[in-house]
Amino acid sequence: MSKGRPIGLLLGTEEDWPAAFEALVTRLGPVAGHTLEAERIMNEPFDLRAEARYSLVIDRLAWWYDLPREWLKKISLMDDVYLLNNPFTFQAMEKHSAYVAMMRLGLKVPTTWMVPHKSPTPIARFEYMAAKFADVASKYNAPFDLREIGERVGYPLYMKPFDGGQWVGVTRIASAEELQARYDESGERLMHLQAAVDGFDVFVRSLSIGAETMSMHFDPDAPMHERYSVQHGFLTPEVGREVVTISRLVNAFFRWEFNSCETLVKDDDVHPIDYANASPDVALTSLHYYFPWAIKTLVKWCAFCIATDRRMRISQNTREYFSIGDRDDLSYEEKLEEYRELADAFLQVAEYEEFCAKQLGRLDEIAVEYFGGPEFDRLLVDAVTATFPAHEHEAMVERHRGLVGAWVSDQG
């Protein structure tokens, strides 16, 4: 039996999903000759030649902080450690390049413009060249009419940071006057203007973990604990497949394997609006009913990657996708099917499903027992009471117990 190296958890302030992940890994035991274990990672100085202790690292921190990001790059390039997610493409691509790439591939991304900073960002390390930069700006920065751009995008529209997350800095704008005011307030943030898909039928948020995707009915205007509503069959089979295909396409194209994708469905047209999320929402108080699925799937994908010695792909094969997207003889539907084949091959969907059937059959029973048991209930109470004000504790604990309990019941 191979001892293996631990699964590293690179965390911020999260306690709920890491504890549940660790509990399932411990209960699962050996998988295909590999002993799985999880370990939380400390940020500390590191020797660039020191061998990493981990087989795989789940990253929830490096998008925001330099030290862990550079450590991830080191252990990927030097030690072949598998990373969820790829720090190279997440750092370089952000939301802007994700929009551009998927537009070229023919997806129905709403009309999107980028506008210059209201206040150009100062670059401290180049202060000695400030005067020269100012000369360049005055010579080459073209004046523009913001109102004209707003009319071309159309109202209502959304202004949002090109690299944002967690809905920070996102505003819905209904008029030219409001656009000017919000732009004046944007300061040093580089912004997109994106047309709204007004009157959409359903907002879908799809959480993808490796070769699996869960599409959830989402209400961005509701309180966080009510945004995901438990609805089954709210998409037609055809639209449901398209939503999953788009999610897998984005992930395979950018080499992301732990990501969420937001799409708006209107008259059976699927419009992706946000699909670059370095640390997708997996909080218990957000996902509730879907939380056990997310944690179980994360365990399954980690086990598959480690036991099959799956190698992390750093480089992209963008030309394979562009060669499909640039063809005029293929319909949108035909292109989607071609993309699906490429994405499923990258994610090894068939191999993953076979591995799960042969090696992880007992995990379903383990998950039902854990999420229906007292240890998880204590975790649930801790997570809920840490999130909500004291006067809501009793009601929120019962609400989340009921939703997770419904998932446990549905597994039978």
Secondary structure, 3 states (H helix, E strand, C coil): CECCCCEEEECCCCCHHHHHHHHHHHHHCEECCEECCEEECCCCCCCCCCCCCCCEEEECCCCCCHHHHHHHHHHHHHHCCEEECCHHHHHHHHHHHHHHHHHHCCCCCCCEEEECCCCCCCCHHHHHHHHHHHHHHHHHCCCCCHHHHHHHHCCCEEEEECCCCCCCCCEEECCHHHHHHHHHHCCCCCEEEEECCCCCCEEEEEEEECCEEEEEEECCCCCHHHCEECCCCCCCHHHHHHHHHHHHHHHHHHCCCEEEEEEEEECCEEEEEECCCCCCCCCHHHHHHHHHHHHHHHHHHHHHHHHCCCCCCCCCCHHHHHHHHCCCCCCHHHHHHHHHHHHHHHCCHHHHHHHHHHHCCCHHHHHHHHHCCHHHHHHHHHHHHHHCCHHHHHHHHHHHHHHHHHHHHHHC
